[in-house]
Amino acid sequence: MLEQAGLRFSDPPPTLKELHSDGHKLNEGISGDDDGLGDNAEVWNEYVAEAEEYDTELITELNGSLDVLLIFAGLFCAVLAALIIESYKMLLPSQDDSLEMLKAILSTLQNSSQPYEPSGTDFQPTSSAVRVNALWFGSLSLALGVAVQVMLAKQWLHKYGEGKHVHFLRLAHDH
């Protein structure tokens, strides 16, 4: 059987790159011309064309998906900002308390015989207000982080698309 494959015991063992699936040497009888699997064979040009077409489609598809994700993240951040503006007010003393305090100060100034003694000036937001606002701010932070990662992925895809032709040519000529 080894004799049929063109191998003898005195020959060094072929590498995996040299062997075909049926045991024959791949490069046996191949010149460097345009036939077979030589460096200048037409198969490499076809390989480069197919690989470029596949990569171009892949990059276009991924860019489209990332654009949709970026738009969603932007809209989500805008809605979160509006909700944060409204819920942040729960962390501050209400305007009614401030108005009552101003009235008390005014009455004290008008009646200077009694000094003003503020009552209940220590404001503590409710624990539910703190938790809700923490969740809103956490969501906004995550959404902005996702937007940054999407921009980095789009930049990587752009750089990958720029250099793919040179990369495929190098790969084709290495074989």
ABEGO torsion letter per residue (X at the ends): XAAAAGBBAABBBBBAAABBAAGBBAABGBBABABEABAABAAAAAAAAAAAAAAAAAAAAAAAAAAAAAAAAAAAAAAAAAAAAAAAAAABBBAAAAAAAAAAAAAAAABAABBBBBBGABBBBBAAAAAAAAAAAAAAAAAAAAAAAAAAAAAAAAAAAAAAAAAAAAAAAAX
